[in-house]
C-alpha cells in the first residue's frame, strides 16, 4: 500500500516544486530536491529522480514543503 502511494504520487504529481531538504547535501546539510505534490501528500526526490521519502500531509505539515510552495528556499 505504501509503495503504491509512493508510485502514484511520484509518477502522477499535480505539480513538481524545487526546494531543499535536510540531509540531502554534502555532510548531511540541506540539499536540492524536488517535491512531487499530489493532494496534500508529497514524494521527495533528488534532482536525478532518486526517491528520498514520502510525506503524508506534507503540504500542510512540513516547513520545507511549505517554504518551497511559497517560492522560498528553506
PQR file of N, CA, C, O and H, with PARSE charges and radii, in Angstrom:
ATOM      1  N   UNK A   1       0.811  -1.193   0.000 -0.4000 1.5000
ATOM      2  CA  UNK A   1       0.000   0.000   0.000 -0.0000 2.0000
ATOM      3  C   UNK A   1       0.861   1.267   0.000  0.5500 1.7000
ATOM      4  O   UNK A   1       0.590   2.191  -0.766 -0.5500 1.4000
ATOM      5  N   UNK A   2       1.888   1.322   0.843 -0.4000 1.5000
ATOM      6  CA  UNK A   2       2.766   2.487   0.871 -0.0000 2.0000
ATOM      7  C   UNK A   2       3.510   2.620  -0.453  0.5500 1.7000
ATOM      8  O   UNK A   2       3.636   3.721  -0.989 -0.5500 1.4000
ATOM      9  H   UNK A   2       2.109   0.571   1.465  0.4000 1.0000
ATOM     10  N   UNK A   3       4.002   1.505  -0.981 -0.4000 1.5000
ATOM     11  CA  UNK A   3       4.705   1.560  -2.264 -0.0000 2.0000
ATOM     12  C   UNK A   3       3.785   2.033  -3.378  0.5500 1.7000
ATOM     13  O   UNK A   3       4.216   2.767  -4.268 -0.5500 1.4000
ATOM     14  H   UNK A   3       3.900   0.610  -0.546  0.4000 1.0000
ATOM     15  N   UNK A   4       2.520   1.621  -3.338 -0.4000 1.5000
ATOM     16  CA  UNK A   4       1.553   2.093  -4.336 -0.0000 2.0000
ATOM     17  C   UNK A   4       1.371   3.602  -4.235  0.5500 1.7000
ATOM     18  O   UNK A   4       1.304   4.287  -5.256 -0.5500 1.4000
ATOM     19  H   UNK A   4       2.170   1.026  -2.615  0.4000 1.0000
ATOM     20  N   UNK A   5       1.293   4.124  -3.022 -0.4000 1.5000
ATOM     21  CA  UNK A   5       1.128   5.565  -2.806 -0.0000 2.0000
ATOM     22  C   UNK A   5       2.350   6.319  -3.306  0.5500 1.7000
ATOM     23  O   UNK A   5       2.213   7.353  -3.960 -0.5500 1.4000
ATOM     24  H   UNK A   5       1.348   3.568  -2.193  0.4000 1.0000
ATOM     25  N   UNK A   6       3.540   5.817  -3.008 -0.4000 1.5000
ATOM     26  CA  UNK A   6       4.779   6.442  -3.478 -0.0000 2.0000
ATOM     27  C   UNK A   6       4.792   6.486  -5.000  0.5500 1.7000
ATOM     28  O   UNK A   6       5.098   7.522  -5.591 -0.5500 1.4000
ATOM     29  H   UNK A   6       3.651   4.977  -2.477  0.4000 1.0000
ATOM     30  N   UNK A   7       4.465   5.377  -5.627 -0.4000 1.5000
ATOM     31  CA  UNK A   7       4.455   5.317  -7.091 -0.0000 2.0000
ATOM     32  C   UNK A   7       3.418   6.274  -7.669  0.5500 1.7000
ATOM     33  O   UNK A   7       3.699   6.981  -8.636 -0.5500 1.4000
ATOM     34  H   UNK A   7       4.216   4.536  -5.147  0.4000 1.0000
ATOM     35  N   UNK A   8       2.225   6.300  -7.086 -0.4000 1.5000
ATOM     36  CA  UNK A   8       1.161   7.160  -7.592 -0.0000 2.0000
ATOM     37  C   UNK A   8       1.534   8.637  -7.504  0.5500 1.7000
ATOM     38  O   UNK A   8       1.433   9.362  -8.494 -0.5500 1.4000
ATOM     39  H   UNK A   8       1.997   5.725  -6.300  0.4000 1.0000
ATOM     40  N   UNK A   9       1.962   9.083  -6.334 -0.4000 1.5000
ATOM     41  CA  UNK A   9       2.310  10.493  -6.154 -0.0000 2.0000
ATOM     42  C   UNK A   9       3.549  10.845  -6.975  0.5500 1.7000
ATOM     43  O   UNK A   9       3.590  11.891  -7.624 -0.5500 1.4000
ATOM     44  H   UNK A   9       2.044   8.494  -5.530  0.4000 1.0000
ATOM     45  N   UNK A  10       4.556   9.976  -6.948 -0.4000 1.5000
ATOM     46  CA  UNK A  10       5.796  10.246  -7.672 -0.0000 2.0000
ATOM     47  C   UNK A  10       5.637  10.265  -9.177  0.5500 1.7000
ATOM     48  O   UNK A  10       6.303  11.041  -9.863 -0.5500 1.4000
ATOM     49  H   UNK A  10       4.523   9.126  -6.422  0.4000 1.0000
ATOM     50  N   UNK A  11       4.760   9.417  -9.699 -0.4000 1.5000
ATOM     51  CA  UNK A  11       4.586   9.305 -11.152 -0.0000 2.0000
ATOM     52  C   UNK A  11       3.491  10.204 -11.707  0.5500 1.7000
ATOM     53  O   UNK A  11       3.491  10.520 -12.896 -0.5500 1.4000
ATOM     54  H   UNK A  11       4.219   8.787  -9.142  0.4000 1.0000
ATOM     55  N   UNK A  12       2.555  10.619 -10.852 -0.4000 1.5000
ATOM     56  CA  UNK A  12       1.408  11.410 -11.315 -0.0000 2.0000
ATOM     57  C   UNK A  12       1.194  12.653 -10.452  0.5500 1.7000
ATOM     58  O   UNK A  12       0.083  12.888  -9.978 -0.5500 1.4000
ATOM     59  H   UNK A  12       2.555  10.362  -9.886  0.4000 1.0000
ATOM     60  N   UNK A  13       2.243  13.448 -10.245 -0.4000 1.5000
ATOM     61  CA  UNK A  13       2.068  14.613  -9.375 -0.0000 2.0000
ATOM     62  C   UNK A  13       1.196  15.677 -10.042  0.5500 1.7000
ATOM     63  O   UNK A  13       1.152  15.787 -11.267 -0.5500 1.4000
ATOM     64  H   UNK A  13       3.145  13.256 -10.630  0.4000 1.0000
ATOM     65  N   UNK A  14       0.505  16.454  -9.208 -0.4000 1.5000
ATOM     66  CA  UNK A  14      -0.245  17.603  -9.707 -0.0000 2.0000
ATOM     67  C   UNK A  14       0.709  18.746 -10.013  0.5500 1.7000
ATOM     68  O   UNK A  14       0.444  19.578 -10.880 -0.5500 1.4000
ATOM     69  H   UNK A  14       0.540  16.364  -8.213  0.4000 1.0000
ATOM     70  N   UNK A  15       1.820  18.773  -9.292 -0.4000 1.5000
ATOM     71  CA  UNK A  15       2.858  19.780  -9.525 -0.0000 2.0000
ATOM     72  C   UNK A  15       4.176  19.291  -8.947  0.5500 1.7000
ATOM     73  O   UNK A  15       4.208  18.463  -8.036 -0.5500 1.4000
ATOM     74  H   UNK A  15       2.036  18.097  -8.588  0.4000 1.0000
ATOM     75  N   UNK A  16       5.261  19.823  -9.497 -0.4000 1.5000
ATOM     76  CA  UNK A  16       6.609  19.490  -9.039 -0.0000 2.0000
ATOM     77  C   UNK A  16       7.302  20.811  -8.708  0.5500 1.7000
ATOM     78  O   UNK A  16       7.420  21.697  -9.554 -0.5500 1.4000
ATOM     79  H   UNK A  16       5.235  20.495 -10.236  0.4000 1.0000
ATOM     80  N   UNK A  17       7.754  20.920  -7.466 -0.4000 1.5000
ATOM     81  CA  UNK A  17       8.330  22.169  -6.990 -0.0000 2.0000
ATOM     82  C   UNK A  17       9.756  21.927  -6.513  0.5500 1.7000
ATOM     83  O   UNK A  17       9.987  21.024  -5.709 -0.5500 1.4000
ATOM     84  H   UNK A  17       7.657  20.200  -6.779  0.4000 1.0000
ATOM     85  N   UNK A  18      10.720  22.718  -6.995 -0.4000 1.5000
ATOM     86  CA  UNK A  18      12.086  22.587  -6.484 -0.0000 2.0000
ATOM     87  C   UNK A  18      12.186  23.178  -5.082  0.5500 1.7000
ATOM     88  O   UNK A  18      11.489  24.136  -4.747 -0.5500 1.4000
ATOM     89  H   UNK A  18      10.532  23.451  -7.648  0.4000 1.0000
ATOM     90  N   UNK A  19      13.056  22.598  -4.277 -0.4000 1.5000
ATOM     91  CA  UNK A  19      13.281  23.102  -2.928 -0.0000 2.0000
ATOM     92  C   UNK A  19      14.522  22.469  -2.343  0.5500 1.7000
ATOM     93  O   UNK A  19      15.337  21.893  -3.062 -0.5500 1.4000
ATOM     94  H   UNK A  19      13.623  21.820  -4.550  0.4000 1.0000
ATOM     95  N   UNK A  20      14.661  22.578  -1.035 -0.4000 1.5000
ATOM     96  CA  UNK A  20      15.771  21.927  -0.335 -0.0000 2.0000
ATOM     97  C   UNK A  20      15.204  21.101   0.807  0.5500 1.7000
ATOM     98  O   UNK A  20      14.111  21.364   1.309 -0.5500 1.4000
ATOM     99  H   UNK A  20      13.998  23.046  -0.450  0.4000 1.0000
ATOM    100  N   UNK A  21      15.982  20.087   1.209 -0.4000 1.5000
ATOM    101  CA  UNK A  21      15.520  19.172   2.249 -0.0000 2.0000
ATOM    102  C   UNK A  21      16.722  18.724   3.065  0.5500 1.7000
ATOM    103  O   UNK A  21      17.796  18.476   2.516 -0.5500 1.4000
ATOM    104  H   UNK A  21      16.870  19.874   0.801  0.4000 1.0000
ATOM    105  N   UNK A  22      16.543  18.622   4.359 -0.4000 1.5000
ATOM    106  CA  UNK A  22      17.624  18.238   5.269 -0.0000 2.0000
ATOM    107  C   UNK A  22      18.214  16.882   4.897  0.5500 1.7000
ATOM    108  O   UNK A  22      17.499  15.951   4.526 -0.5500 1.4000
ATOM    109  H   UNK A  22      15.671  18.823   4.805  0.4000 1.0000
ATOM    110  N   UNK A  23      19.528  16.799   5.005 -0.4000 1.5000
ATOM    111  CA  UNK A  23      20.219  15.534   4.797 -0.0000 2.0000
ATOM    112  C   UNK A  23      20.542  15.190   3.356  0.5500 1.7000
ATOM    113  O   UNK A  23      21.099  14.125   3.092 -0.5500 1.4000
ATOM    114  H   UNK A  23      20.108  17.555   5.307  0.4000 1.0000
ATOM    115  N   UNK A  24      20.210  16.056   2.425 -0.4000 1.5000
ATOM    116  CA  UNK A  24      20.426  15.736   1.017 -0.0000 2.0000
ATOM    117  C   UNK A  24      21.658  16.403   0.423  0.5500 1.7000
ATOM    118  O   UNK A  24      22.015  16.134  -0.724 -0.5500 1.4000
ATOM    119  H   UNK A  24      19.757  16.921   2.639  0.4000 1.0000
ATOM    120  N   UNK A  25      22.306  17.262   1.182 -0.4000 1.5000
ATOM    121  CA  UNK A  25      23.520  17.924   0.717 -0.0000 2.0000
ATOM    122  C   UNK A  25      24.764  17.254   1.272  0.5500 1.7000
ATOM    123  O   UNK A  25      24.691  16.207   1.916 -0.5500 1.4000
ATOM    124  H   UNK A  25      22.016  17.481   2.114  0.4000 1.0000
ATOM    125  N   UNK A  26      25.893  17.869   1.013 -0.4000 1.5000
ATOM    126  CA  UNK A  26      27.172  17.353   1.495 -0.0000 2.0000
ATOM    127  C   UNK A  26      27.188  17.309   3.019  0.5500 1.7000
ATOM    128  O   UNK A  26      26.731  18.242   3.680 -0.5500 1.4000
ATOM    129  H   UNK A  26      25.951  18.719   0.489  0.4000 1.0000
ATOM    130  N   UNK A  27      27.709  16.236   3.561 -0.4000 1.5000
ATOM    131  CA  UNK A  27      27.849  16.060   5.009 -0.0000 2.0000
ATOM    132  C   UNK A  27      26.535  16.221   5.766  0.5500 1.7000
ATOM    133  O   UNK A  27      26.521  16.702   6.899 -0.5500 1.4000
ATOM    134  H   UNK A  27      28.080  15.479   3.024  0.4000 1.0000
ATOM    135  N   UNK A  28      25.437  15.820   5.143 -0.4000 1.5000
ATOM    136  CA  UNK A  28      24.141  15.858   5.812 -0.0000 2.0000
ATOM    137  C   UNK A  28      23.460  17.215   5.828  0.5500 1.7000
ATOM    138  O   UNK A  28      22.443  17.391   6.498 -0.5500 1.4000
ATOM    139  H   UNK A  28      25.448  15.429   4.223  0.4000 1.0000
ATOM    140  N   UNK A  29      24.008  18.170   5.101 -0.4000 1.5000
ATOM    141  CA  UNK A  29      23.405  19.504   5.043 -0.0000 2.0000
ATOM    142  C   UNK A  29      22.140  19.477   4.181  0.5500 1.7000
ATOM    143  O   UNK A  29      21.814  18.457   3.574 -0.5500 1.4000
ATOM    144  H   UNK A  29      24.835  18.026   4.557  0.4000 1.0000
ATOM    145  N   UNK A  30      21.442  20.594   4.135 -0.4000 1.5000
ATOM    146  CA  UNK A  30      20.293  20.710   3.240 -0.0000 2.0000
ATOM    147  C   UNK A  30      20.795  20.603   1.804  0.5500 1.7000
ATOM    148  O   UNK A  30      21.881  21.082   1.478 -0.5500 1.4000
ATOM    149  H   UNK A  30      21.707  21.423   4.629  0.4000 1.0000
ATOM    150  N   UNK A  31      19.998  19.975   0.958 -0.4000 1.5000
ATOM    151  CA  UNK A  31      20.383  19.824  -0.435 -0.0000 2.0000
ATOM    152  C   UNK A  31      19.178  19.956  -1.343  0.5500 1.7000
ATOM    153  O   UNK A  31      18.035  19.891  -0.889 -0.5500 1.4000
ATOM    154  H   UNK A  31      19.116  19.587   1.223  0.4000 1.0000
ATOM    155  N   UNK A  32      19.436  20.141  -2.621 -0.4000 1.5000
ATOM    156  CA  UNK A  32      18.380  20.327  -3.613 -0.0000 2.0000
ATOM    157  C   UNK A  32      17.550  19.064  -3.788  0.5500 1.7000
ATOM    158  O   UNK A  32      18.076  17.952  -3.831 -0.5500 1.4000
ATOM    159  H   UNK A  32      20.364  20.193  -2.990  0.4000 1.0000
ATOM    160  N   UNK A  33      16.233  19.265  -3.887 -0.4000 1.5000
ATOM    161  CA  UNK A  33      15.285  18.177  -4.120 -0.0000 2.0000
ATOM    162  C   UNK A  33      14.141  18.699  -4.981  0.5500 1.7000
ATOM    163  O   UNK A  33      14.036  19.895  -5.254 -0.5500 1.4000
ATOM    164  H   UNK A  33      15.805  20.169  -3.852  0.4000 1.0000
ATOM    165  N   UNK A  34      13.291  17.771  -5.398 -0.4000 1.5000
ATOM    166  CA  UNK A  34      12.009  18.121  -5.994 -0.0000 2.0000
ATOM    167  C   UNK A  34      10.921  17.578  -5.086  0.5500 1.7000
ATOM    168  O   UNK A  34      10.984  16.436  -4.630 -0.5500 1.4000
ATOM    169  H   UNK A  34      13.376  16.799  -5.176  0.4000 1.0000
ATOM    170  N   UNK A  35       9.919  18.415  -4.829 -0.4000 1.5000
ATOM    171  CA  UNK A  35       8.736  17.998  -4.090 -0.0000 2.0000
ATOM    172  C   UNK A  35       7.661  17.680  -5.116  0.5500 1.7000
ATOM    173  O   UNK A  35       7.192  18.569  -5.827 -0.5500 1.4000
ATOM    174  H   UNK A  35       9.868  19.342  -5.199  0.4000 1.0000
ATOM    175  N   UNK A  36       7.270  16.413  -5.194 -0.4000 1.5000
ATOM    176  CA  UNK A  36       6.238  15.964  -6.132 -0.0000 2.0000
ATOM    177  C   UNK A  36       4.938  15.882  -5.342  0.5500 1.7000
ATOM    178  O   UNK A  36       4.758  15.003  -4.500 -0.5500 1.4000
ATOM    179  H   UNK A  36       7.651  15.691  -4.616  0.4000 1.0000
ATOM    180  N   UNK A  37       4.036  16.817  -5.633 -0.4000 1.5000
ATOM    181  CA  UNK A  37       2.842  17.031  -4.816 -0.0000 2.0000
ATOM    182  C   UNK A  37       1.602  16.472  -5.494  0.5500 1.7000
ATOM    183  O   UNK A  37       1.357  16.711  -6.676 -0.5500 1.4000
ATOM    184  H   UNK A  37       4.182  17.531  -6.317  0.4000 1.0000
ATOM    185  N   UNK A  38       0.826  15.724  -4.723 -0.4000 1.5000
ATOM    186  CA  UNK A  38      -0.490  15.258  -5.172 -0.0000 2.0000
ATOM    187  C   UNK A  38      -1.422  15.344  -3.976  0.5500 1.7000
ATOM    188  O   UNK A  38      -1.239  14.637  -2.985 -0.5500 1.4000
ATOM    189  H   UNK A  38       1.024  15.530  -3.762  0.4000 1.0000
ATOM    190  N   UNK A  39      -2.422  16.209  -4.070 -0.4000 1.5000
ATOM    191  CA  UNK A  39      -3.265  16.470  -2.907 -0.0000 2.0000
ATOM    192  C   UNK A  39      -2.405  17.103  -1.831  0.5500 1.7000
ATOM    193  O   UNK A  39      -1.701  18.078  -2.090 -0.5500 1.4000
ATOM    194  H   UNK A  39      -2.571  16.783  -4.876  0.4000 1.0000
ATOM    195  N   UNK A  40      -2.457  16.559  -0.632 -0.4000 1.5000
ATOM    196  CA  UNK A  40      -1.615  17.050   0.461 -0.0000 2.0000
ATOM    197  C   UNK A  40      -0.370  16.207   0.669  0.5500 1.7000
ATOM    198  O   UNK A  40       0.453  16.519   1.529 -0.5500 1.4000
ATOM    199  H   UNK A  40      -3.029  15.767  -0.421  0.4000 1.0000
ATOM    200  N   UNK A  41      -0.222  15.136  -0.113 -0.4000 1.5000
ATOM    201  CA  UNK A  41       0.917  14.234   0.044 -0.0000 2.0000
ATOM    202  C   UNK A  41       2.058  14.644  -0.881  0.5500 1.7000
ATOM    203  O   UNK A  41       1.839  15.201  -1.956 -0.5500 1.4000
ATOM    204  H   UNK A  41      -0.891  14.882  -0.812  0.4000 1.0000
ATOM    205  N   UNK A  42       3.273  14.356  -0.440 -0.4000 1.5000
ATOM    206  CA  UNK A  42       4.463  14.790  -1.167 -0.0000 2.0000
ATOM    207  C   UNK A  42       5.478  13.653  -1.220  0.5500 1.7000
ATOM    208  O   UNK A  42       5.800  13.051  -0.196 -0.5500 1.4000
ATOM    209  H   UNK A  42       3.451  13.903   0.433  0.4000 1.0000
ATOM    210  N   UNK A  43       5.978  13.366  -2.414 -0.4000 1.5000
ATOM    211  CA  UNK A  43       7.128  12.480  -2.571 -0.0000 2.0000
ATOM    212  C   UNK A  43       8.332  13.377  -2.827  0.5500 1.7000
ATOM    213  O   UNK A  43       8.303  14.227  -3.717 -0.5500 1.4000
ATOM    214  H   UNK A  43       5.717  13.856  -3.246  0.4000 1.0000
ATOM    215  N   UNK A  44       9.382  13.186  -2.051 -0.4000 1.5000
ATOM    216  CA  UNK A  44      10.609  13.960  -2.178 -0.0000 2.0000
ATOM    217  C   UNK A  44      11.607  13.133  -2.970  0.5500 1.7000
ATOM    218  O   UNK A  44      11.868  11.976  -2.641 -0.5500 1.4000
ATOM    219  H   UNK A  44       9.406  12.496  -1.328  0.4000 1.0000
ATOM    220  N   UNK A  45      12.172  13.742  -4.032 -0.4000 1.5000
ATOM    221  CA  UNK A  45      13.198  13.068  -4.828 -0.0000 2.0000
ATOM    222  C   UNK A  45      14.414  13.971  -4.975  0.5500 1.7000
ATOM    223  O   UNK A  45      14.318  15.194  -4.884 -0.5500 1.4000
ATOM    224  H   UNK A  45      11.960  14.682  -4.299  0.4000 1.0000
ATOM    225  N   UNK A  46      15.554  13.341  -5.202 -0.4000 1.5000
ATOM    226  CA  UNK A  46      16.752  14.086  -5.564 -0.0000 2.0000
ATOM    227  C   UNK A  46      16.556  14.612  -6.985  0.5500 1.7000
ATOM    228  O   UNK A  46      15.668  14.136  -7.693 -0.5500 1.4000
ATOM    229  H   UNK A  46      15.633  12.347  -5.276  0.4000 1.0000
ATOM    230  N   UNK A  47      17.357  15.575  -7.415 -0.4000 1.5000
ATOM    231  CA  UNK A  47      17.203  16.102  -8.778 -0.0000 2.0000
ATOM    232  C   UNK A  47      17.298  15.034  -9.874  0.5500 1.7000
ATOM    233  O   UNK A  47      16.730  15.203 -10.953 -0.5500 1.4000
ATOM    234  H   UNK A  47      18.078  15.962  -6.840  0.4000 1.0000
ATOM    235  N   UNK A  48      18.012  13.938  -9.603 -0.4000 1.5000
ATOM    236  CA  UNK A  48      18.125  12.871 -10.608 -0.0000 2.0000
ATOM    237  C   UNK A  48      16.948  11.895 -10.570  0.5500 1.7000
ATOM    238  O   UNK A  48      16.917  10.926 -11.328 -0.5500 1.4000
ATOM    239  H   UNK A  48      18.474  13.801  -8.727  0.4000 1.0000
ATOM    240  N   UNK A  49      15.969  12.155  -9.676 -0.4000 1.5000
ATOM    241  CA  UNK A  49      14.782  11.312  -9.588 -0.0000 2.0000
ATOM    242  C   UNK A  49      14.842  10.238  -8.521  0.5500 1.7000
ATOM    243  O   UNK A  49      13.856   9.532  -8.308 -0.5500 1.4000
ATOM    244  H   UNK A  49      15.994  12.943  -9.060  0.4000 1.0000
ATOM    245  N   UNK A  50      15.978  10.094  -7.841 -0.4000 1.5000
ATOM    246  CA  UNK A  50      16.109   9.099  -6.785 -0.0000 2.0000
ATOM    247  C   UNK A  50      15.160   9.418  -5.632  0.5500 1.7000
ATOM    248  O   UNK A  50      15.113  10.552  -5.155 -0.5500 1.4000
ATOM    249  H   UNK A  50      16.779  10.668  -8.014  0.4000 1.0000
ATOM    250  N   UNK A  51      14.406   8.414  -5.188 -0.4000 1.5000
ATOM    251  CA  UNK A  51      13.463   8.575  -4.084 -0.0000 2.0000
ATOM    252  C   UNK A  51      14.188   8.915  -2.788  0.5500 1.7000
ATOM    253  O   UNK A  51      15.212   8.315  -2.461 -0.5500 1.4000
ATOM    254  H   UNK A  51      14.444   7.493  -5.576  0.4000 1.0000
ATOM    255  N   UNK A  52      13.640   9.897  -2.045 -0.4000 1.5000
ATOM    256  CA  UNK A  52      14.166  10.252  -0.726 -0.0000 2.0000
ATOM    257  C   UNK A  52      13.188   9.816   0.359  0.5500 1.7000
ATOM    258  O   UNK A  52      13.553   9.052   1.253 -0.5500 1.4000
ATOM    259  H   UNK A  52      12.809  10.384  -2.310  0.4000 1.0000
ATOM    260  N   UNK A  53      11.945  10.298   0.286 -0.4000 1.5000
ATOM    261  CA  UNK A  53      10.934   9.960   1.290 -0.0000 2.0000
ATOM    262  C   UNK A  53       9.556  10.369   0.799  0.5500 1.7000
ATOM    263  O   UNK A  53       9.426  11.083  -0.196 -0.5500 1.4000
ATOM    264  H   UNK A  53      11.648  10.919  -0.440  0.4000 1.0000
ATOM    265  N   UNK A  54       8.532   9.913   1.502 -0.4000 1.5000
ATOM    266  CA  UNK A  54       7.171  10.373   1.259 -0.0000 2.0000
ATOM    267  C   UNK A  54       6.697  11.076   2.526  0.5500 1.7000
ATOM    268  O   UNK A  54       6.973  10.627   3.639 -0.5500 1.4000
ATOM    269  H   UNK A  54       8.638   9.334   2.310  0.4000 1.0000
ATOM    270  N   UNK A  55       5.983  12.182   2.345 -0.4000 1.5000
ATOM    271  CA  UNK A  55       5.479  12.968   3.463 -0.0000 2.0000
ATOM    272  C   UNK A  55       3.960  13.006   3.397  0.5500 1.7000
ATOM    273  O   UNK A  55       3.385  13.737   2.590 -0.5500 1.4000
ATOM    274  H   UNK A  55       5.759  12.547   1.441  0.4000 1.0000
ATOM    275  N   UNK A  56       3.314  12.217   4.246 -0.4000 1.5000
ATOM    276  CA  UNK A  56       1.854  12.264   4.325 -0.0000 2.0000
ATOM    277  C   UNK A  56       1.461  13.631   4.869  0.5500 1.7000
ATOM    278  O   UNK A  56       1.971  14.062   5.903 -0.5500 1.4000
ATOM    279  H   UNK A  56       3.782  11.624   4.902  0.4000 1.0000
ATOM    280  N   UNK A  57       0.563  14.307   4.178 -0.4000 1.5000
ATOM    281  CA  UNK A  57       0.136  15.664   4.546 -0.0000 2.0000
ATOM    282  C   UNK A  57       1.309  16.642   4.581  0.5500 1.7000
ATOM    283  O   UNK A  57       1.295  17.601   5.352 -0.5500 1.4000
ATOM    284  H   UNK A  57       0.149  13.957   3.337  0.4000 1.0000
ATOM    285  N   UNK A  58       2.315  16.405   3.754 -0.4000 1.5000
ATOM    286  CA  UNK A  58       3.489  17.272   3.711 -0.0000 2.0000
ATOM    287  C   UNK A  58       3.172  18.707   3.343  0.5500 1.7000
ATOM    288  O   UNK A  58       3.865  19.626   3.781 -0.5500 1.4000
ATOM    289  H   UNK A  58       2.326  15.626   3.127  0.4000 1.0000
ATOM    290  N   UNK A  59       2.122  18.916   2.535 -0.4000 1.5000
ATOM    291  CA  UNK A  59       1.741  20.271   2.134 -0.0000 2.0000
ATOM    292  C   UNK A  59       1.332  21.092   3.355  0.5500 1.7000
ATOM    293  O   UNK A  59       1.619  22.287   3.426 -0.5500 1.4000
ATOM    294  H   UNK A  59       1.559  18.169   2.179  0.4000 1.0000
ATOM    295  N   UNK A  60       0.672  20.464   4.302 -0.4000 1.5000
ATOM    296  CA  UNK A  60       0.181  21.194   5.471 -0.0000 2.0000
ATOM    297  C   UNK A  60       1.067  21.031   6.700  0.5500 1.7000
ATOM    298  O   UNK A  60       0.940  21.800   7.653 -0.5500 1.4000
ATOM    299  H   UNK A  60       0.438  19.494   4.245  0.4000 1.0000
ATOM    300  N   UNK A  61       1.962  20.041   6.699 -0.4000 1.5000
ATOM    301  CA  UNK A  61       2.717  19.727   7.912 -0.0000 2.0000
ATOM    302  C   UNK A  61       4.226  19.957   7.838  0.5500 1.7000
ATOM    303  O   UNK A  61       4.881  20.029   8.878 -0.5500 1.4000
ATOM    304  H   UNK A  61       2.065  19.416   5.925  0.4000 1.0000
ATOM    305  N   UNK A  62       4.794  20.073   6.638 -0.4000 1.5000
ATOM    306  CA  UNK A  62       6.254  20.125   6.536 -0.0000 2.0000
ATOM    307  C   UNK A  62       6.739  21.525   6.154  0.5500 1.7000
ATOM    308  O   UNK A  62       6.366  22.035   5.098 -0.5500 1.4000
ATOM    309  H   UNK A  62       4.262  20.014   5.793  0.4000 1.0000
ATOM    310  N   UNK A  63       7.568  22.156   7.001 -0.4000 1.5000
ATOM    311  CA  UNK A  63       8.048  23.514   6.725 -0.0000 2.0000
ATOM    312  C   UNK A  63       8.867  23.637   5.435  0.5500 1.7000
ATOM    313  O   UNK A  63       8.804  24.671   4.769 -0.5500 1.4000
ATOM    314  H   UNK A  63       7.871  21.742   7.859  0.4000 1.0000
ATOM    315  N   UNK A  64       9.628  22.608   5.072 -0.4000 1.5000
ATOM    316  CA  UNK A  64      10.415  22.669   3.832 -0.0000 2.0000
ATOM    317  C   UNK A  64       9.506  22.726   2.615  0.5500 1.7000
ATOM    318  O   UNK A  64       9.759  23.486   1.680 -0.5500 1.4000
ATOM    319  H   UNK A  64       9.679  21.768   5.613  0.4000 1.0000
ATOM    320  N   UNK A  65       8.455  21.928   2.626 -0.4000 1.5000
ATOM    321  CA  UNK A  65       7.489  21.924   1.524 -0.0000 2.0000
ATOM    322  C   UNK A  65       6.743  23.253   1.490  0.5500 1.7000
ATOM    323  O   UNK A  65       6.572  23.843   0.423 -0.5500 1.4000
ATOM    324  H   UNK A  65       8.250  21.311   3.385  0.4000 1.0000
ATOM    325  N   UNK A  66       6.305  23.722   2.639 -0.4000 1.5000
ATOM    326  CA  UNK A  66       5.562  24.980   2.696 -0.0000 2.0000
ATOM    327  C   UNK A  66       6.395  26.139   2.173  0.5500 1.7000
ATOM    328  O   UNK A  66       5.880  26.997   1.456 -0.5500 1.4000
ATOM    329  H   UNK A  66       6.444  23.244   3.506  0.4000 1.0000
ATOM    330  N   UNK A  67       7.665  26.176   2.520 -0.4000 1.5000
ATOM    331  CA  UNK A  67       8.557  27.229   2.038 -0.0000 2.0000
ATOM    332  C   UNK A  67       8.712  27.166   0.520  0.5500 1.7000
ATOM    333  O   UNK A  67       8.656  28.192  -0.157 -0.5500 1.4000
ATOM    334  H   UNK A  67       8.083  25.479   3.103  0.4000 1.0000
ATOM    335  N   UNK A  68       8.905  25.968  -0.007 -0.4000 1.5000
ATOM    336  CA  UNK A  68       9.048  25.807  -1.459 -0.0000 2.0000
ATOM    337  C   UNK A  68       7.772  26.220  -2.188  0.5500 1.7000
ATOM    338  O   UNK A  68       7.837  26.824  -3.259 -0.5500 1.4000
ATOM    339  H   UNK A  68       8.951  25.134   0.543  0.4000 1.0000
ATOM    340  N   UNK A  69       6.625  25.902  -1.619 -0.4000 1.5000
ATOM    341  CA  UNK A  69       5.353  26.278  -2.237 -0.0000 2.0000
ATOM    342  C   UNK A  69       5.176  27.789  -2.290  0.5500 1.7000
ATOM    343  O   UNK A  69       4.515  28.310  -3.188 -0.5500 1.4000
ATOM    344  H   UNK A  69       6.572  25.412  -0.749  0.4000 1.0000
ATOM    345  N   UNK A  70       5.765  28.491  -1.330 -0.4000 1.5000
ATOM    346  CA  UNK A  70       5.683  29.954  -1.297 -0.0000 2.0000
ATOM    347  C   UNK A  70       6.772  30.599  -2.146  0.5500 1.7000
ATOM    348  O   UNK A  70       6.851  31.824  -2.239 -0.5500 1.4000
ATOM    349  H   UNK A  70       6.302  28.067  -0.600  0.4000 1.0000
ATOM    350  N   UNK A  71       7.616  29.767  -2.768 -0.4000 1.5000
ATOM    351  CA  UNK A  71       8.679  30.290  -3.620 -0.0000 2.0000
ATOM    352  C   UNK A  71       9.975  30.562  -2.891  0.5500 1.7000
ATOM    353  O   UNK A  71      10.914  31.104  -3.473 -0.5500 1.4000
ATOM    354  H   UNK A  71       7.552  28.772  -2.693  0.4000 1.0000
ATOM    355  N   UNK A  72      10.037  30.198  -1.640 -0.4000 1.5000
ATOM    356  CA  UNK A  72      11.250  30.416  -0.861 -0.0000 2.0000
ATOM    357  C   UNK A  72      12.097  29.170  -0.806  0.5500 1.7000
ATOM    358  O   UNK A  72      11.652  28.082  -1.170 -0.5500 1.4000
ATOM    359  H   UNK A  72       9.274  29.758  -1.167  0.4000 1.0000
ATOM    360  N   UNK A  73      13.303  29.336  -0.355 -0.4000 1.5000
ATOM    361  CA  UNK A  73      14.187  28.191  -0.137 -0.0000 2.0000
ATOM    362  C   UNK A  73      14.476  28.148   1.342  0.5500 1.7000
ATOM    363  O   UNK A  73      14.936  29.132   1.922 -0.5500 1.4000
ATOM    364  H   UNK A  73      13.664  30.220  -0.059  0.4000 1.0000
ATOM    365  N   UNK A  74      14.210  27.022   1.950 -0.4000 1.5000
ATOM    366  CA  UNK A  74      14.429  26.883   3.388 -0.0000 2.0000
ATOM    367  C   UNK A  74      15.745  26.201   3.618  0.5500 1.7000
ATOM    368  O   UNK A  74      16.134  25.980   4.765 -0.5500 1.4000
ATOM    369  H   UNK A  74      13.836  26.223   1.479  0.4000 1.0000
TER
END
